[in-house]
């Protein structure tokens, strides 16, 4: 299958960089090269014509009166500002070979374009350098084991909850008494580069710092199907490859309106998660029956015999962050 769409934060960064370069180049052209060889003379706005070019969109055509060599001219100006009105003084730059050809002598727009374009370009350069340094720092980090050893105990019910309304995508696993067993906290958020998160295992009493990348979705097409593959990098490596290399697989199913995810480790089932509404705890769902009937991304009820939550958490965190219908 051939990829037809690929979108990520790197593409957004490149887009802003291109827009910044265009704005910077346009400002430099308008300030230093537009009307090269033209002469300046004072003028006044003669009249302004308003033309409706679309619904609720008006084009203002400004005509300027000025004098060159004893001859009066009234020509169409190439600039409009909200403060323009008949009689207002403006600076006109005209072509000595044909004084009827004019451009604005104002430096306001070129300076704004140069300032905005320059800031965007500098910001993108800063983000690139910062991201490169963080990537080098990740390479220098001592490798840490990804998962603790699997342990089996009595079956228990747990709840996965996401913090909605935040770009940092923090989330946690709670038990029935709402005691937090496992969670992540964002220590260093980056809108474009990888962000630094602290993965905290409260049951084991330990925490690990890891870099979490932005989600990347590739849409592929074939005659019979359209398929999305969505992933992100954990410490610089594709999360799904990392999970598979550690023997983790996920089988997707449906239970009414809700998705079910059965988790396996080395072909041994370690737990099952069912998507829920925004109130996964049963007592909360009873208080909010309408909202609980609508599946919400990032909220799951878990049934497991695992004695630690690390694998469960990372698998559900990855499902929450990525955009696929089927996981395996």
C-alpha positions in Angstrom: 0.0 0.0 0.0 1.2 3.5 -0.8 1.1 6.2 1.8 -1.2 9.1 0.7 -1.1 11.3 3.8 1.6 11.8 6.4 1.3 14.5 9.0 3.3 15.4 12.1 4.8 18.3 14.0 7.9 18.3 11.8 5.7 19.2 8.8 4.1 22.0 10.8 7.6 23.3 11.7 8.7 23.3 8.1 5.5 25.1 7.1 6.1 27.9 9.6 9.7 28.1 8.5 8.7 28.5 4.9 6.1 31.1 5.8 8.7 33.0 7.9 11.2 33.0 5.0 8.5 34.2 2.6 7.5 37.1 5.0 11.1 38.0 5.5 11.9 38.0 1.8 8.7 40.0 1.0 9.6 42.6 3.6 13.2 43.0 2.3 11.9 43.3 -1.3 9.3 45.9 -0.4 11.7 47.9 1.7 14.8 47.9 -0.5 13.9 46.8 -4.0 10.3 47.8 -4.8 10.3 50.9 -6.9 14.1 50.9 -7.3 15.1 54.1 -9.0 11.8 55.8 -8.1 11.7 59.3 -6.7 9.7 60.5 -3.7 7.2 63.3 -3.5 4.5 64.3 -1.0 0.9 63.6 -1.9 -2.6 63.6 -0.4 -5.4 61.1 -0.6 -7.8 62.4 -3.2 -10.6 59.9 -2.7 -11.3 56.3 -1.7 -13.6 53.9 -3.6 -15.1 50.9 -1.9 -15.8 47.9 -3.9 -17.7 44.8 -2.6 -15.8 41.8 -3.9 -17.5 39.1 -1.8 -20.1 38.9 1.0 -18.9 41.0 3.9 -15.6 41.7 2.1 -14.8 45.2 0.9 -11.9 46.3 -1.2 -10.7 49.9 -0.6 -9.1 51.5 -3.6 -7.1 54.6 -2.6 -6.4 57.4 -5.2 -3.6 59.8 -4.4 -3.1 63.3 -5.8 0.5 64.6 -6.2 2.5 66.9 -8.4 5.6 66.1 -10.5 7.3 68.7 -12.8 4.3 71.1 -12.5 1.8 68.5 -13.6 -0.9 67.1 -11.3 -1.6 63.4 -11.2 -4.2 61.3 -9.5 -3.2 57.6 -9.4 -4.2 54.4 -7.7 -2.2 53.8 -4.6 -1.0 50.3 -3.6 -1.7 50.6 0.1 -4.7 51.0 2.4 -4.7 51.6 6.1 -7.7 52.0 8.4 -6.7 55.6 9.1 -6.8 56.6 5.5 -9.2 59.4 4.6 -9.4 62.1 1.8 -7.0 64.9 2.5 -4.5 62.7 4.5 -0.9 63.3 3.6 1.1 60.3 2.3 4.5 59.8 0.7 4.5 58.7 -2.9 7.3 57.1 -4.9 6.9 57.6 -8.7 8.6 56.4 -11.8 10.5 59.4 -13.3 10.0 57.9 -16.8 6.2 57.7 -16.2 5.1 59.7 -13.1 1.6 58.1 -13.3 3.2 54.8 -12.0 3.5 55.0 -8.2 4.1 52.9 -5.1 3.7 53.6 -1.5 6.7 55.2 0.3 5.5 53.9 3.7 7.9 51.6 5.5 5.4 50.2 8.0 4.3 47.1 6.1 7.9 46.1 5.1 9.2 46.5 8.6 6.3 44.5 10.0 7.0 41.7 7.5 10.7 41.7 8.2 10.1 41.7 12.0 7.5 38.9 11.9 9.4 36.8 9.4 12.7 37.2 11.2 11.1 36.2 14.5 9.6 33.0 13.0 12.8 32.0 11.3 14.8 32.6 14.5 12.3 30.6 16.5 12.4 27.7 14.1 16.2 27.7 14.2 16.1 27.8 18.0 13.7 24.8 18.1 15.8 22.9 15.6 19.0 23.4 17.6 17.3 22.7 20.9 15.8 19.5 19.4 19.1 18.4 18.0 20.8 18.9 21.4 18.1 16.9 23.2 18.5 14.1 20.7 22.2 14.0 21.4 21.4 14.0 25.1 19.1 11.0 24.7 21.9 9.2 22.9 24.2 9.9 25.8 21.7 8.6 28.3 22.5 5.2 29.8 20.1 2.6 28.5 17.4 1.6 31.1 15.3 -1.5 31.0 12.0 -0.8 29.4 9.8 -3.2 31.4 9.9 -4.9 34.8 9.5 -8.6 34.9 6.0 -9.9 34.6 4.3 -11.0 37.8 1.0 -12.7 38.3 -1.3 -12.4 41.2 -5.0 -12.2 42.0 -7.3 -10.6 39.5 -8.1 -6.9 40.1 -10.0 -4.1 38.4 -8.1 -0.9 37.6 -9.0 2.3 35.8 -7.1 4.4 33.2 -7.9 8.1 33.2 -6.5 10.9 30.9 -6.4 14.5 31.8 -8.4 16.2 29.1 -7.9 19.8 28.0 -4.1 19.7 28.1 -1.4 19.3 25.5 0.8 17.5 27.9 -1.3 14.3 27.9 -0.8 13.3 31.4 -2.7 10.2 32.6 -2.8 7.6 35.4 -4.0 4.2 36.5 -6.1 4.1 39.7 -7.5 1.2 41.7 -11.1 1.0 42.9 -10.4 3.2 45.9 -8.9 5.8 43.6 -5.4 5.3 44.8 -3.0 6.2 41.9 -0.8 3.2 41.1 1.0 4.5 38.0 1.1 7.9 36.3 3.2 10.2 34.1 4.1 13.8 34.7 5.5 16.1 32.1 8.8 17.6 33.2 9.7 19.5 30.0 7.1 20.1 27.4 8.0 21.0 23.8 5.4 21.9 21.2 7.5 20.6 18.3 10.3 18.4 19.7 10.1 15.4 22.0 8.9 16.1 25.5 10.5 14.8 28.7 8.1 12.8 30.9 8.5 11.2 34.3 7.0 7.7 34.4 6.1 7.0 38.1 5.4 3.5 39.4 3.9 4.2 42.9 3.5 0.5 43.7 7.2 -0.2 43.1 8.3 3.2 44.5 10.4 4.2 41.5 10.3 6.7 38.6 12.0 6.8 35.1 12.6 9.8 32.8 11.8 9.2 29.2 11.5 11.3 26.0 8.1 11.0 24.3 7.8 12.1 20.7 4.8 13.6 18.8 2.3 11.3 17.2 2.9 10.6 13.5 0.1 9.2 11.4 0.6 7.6 7.9 -2.5 6.8 5.9 -2.1 4.1 3.2 -4.6 3.1 0.5 -5.3 0.0 -1.4 -8.2 -1.1 -3.6 -9.9 -2.8 -0.7 -9.1 -0.6 2.3 -7.8 2.6 3.8 -5.6 2.0 6.8 -4.0 4.4 9.3 -0.7 3.6 11.0 -0.1 6.0 13.9 2.9 5.9 16.2 5.3 8.0 18.3 8.9 7.6 19.5 9.7 6.6 23.1 13.3 7.5 23.8 13.8 7.9 20.0 12.4 4.5 19.0 9.0 3.5 17.4 6.7 2.6 20.3 5.0 -0.3 18.5 8.4 -1.9 17.5 9.6 -1.5 21.1 6.4 -3.2 22.4 6.6 -6.1 19.9 10.3 -6.6 20.6 9.4 -7.0 24.3 6.8 -9.6 23.5 3.8 -7.3 23.9 0.8 -7.8 21.5 -2.7 -6.3 21.6 -5.8 -7.7 20.1 -8.7 -5.3 19.3 -12.3 -6.2 19.6 -15.7 -4.6 20.1 -18.2 -4.8 23.0 -21.3 -2.8 21.8 -20.1 0.7 21.2 -16.8 0.2 23.1 -13.4 -1.1 22.0 -11.8 -3.9 23.9 -8.0 -4.4 24.0 -6.7 -7.8 25.2 -3.0 -7.5 26.1 -0.5 -10.4 25.8 3.0 -10.8 26.9 4.9 -13.6 25.2 1.5 -15.0 24.2 0.2 -15.1 27.8 -2.8 -12.9 28.5 -2.0 -10.3 31.1 -5.1 -8.1 31.0 -8.1 -6.7 29.2 -9.1 -3.1 28.8 -12.5 -1.8 27.7 -13.0 1.8 26.6 -15.5 3.8 28.6 -17.0 7.2 28.9 -15.3 10.0 30.8 -16.3 8.4 34.1 -14.7 5.0 34.2 -15.4 4.4 37.9 -18.7 2.6 38.2 -20.1 5.0 40.9 -19.2 8.0 38.8 -20.8 6.5 35.7 -24.0 6.0 37.7 -24.0 9.7 38.6 -23.4 10.7 34.9 -25.4 8.1 32.9 -25.6 10.2 29.7 -21.9 11.1 29.5 -20.9 7.5 30.4 -22.7 6.1 27.4 -20.4 8.0 25.0 -17.0 6.3 24.5 -14.2 8.8 25.3 -10.6 8.4 24.2 -8.2 7.9 27.0 -10.6 6.2 29.5 -10.6 2.5 30.2 -11.6 -0.2 32.7 -8.9 -2.8 33.1 -9.1 -6.3 34.4 -5.7 -7.9 35.1 -3.7 -10.4 37.1 -0.5 -8.4 36.6 1.2 -7.4 39.8 2.8 -4.3 38.2 1.1 -1.7 35.9 4.0 -0.7 33.7 3.2 -2.7 30.6 -0.6 -2.0 31.0 0.0 1.7 31.4 2.4 2.1 28.4 0.1 0.0 26.1 -3.0 2.1 27.0 -1.0 5.3 26.9 0.1 4.4 23.4 -3.4 3.6 22.3 -4.6 6.9 23.7 -1.9 8.9 21.8 -2.1 7.2 18.5 -4.9 7.1 15.9 -5.6 3.6 14.6 -8.8 1.5 14.6 -6.9 -1.8 15.0 -4.0 -2.6 17.2 -2.1 -5.9 17.1 
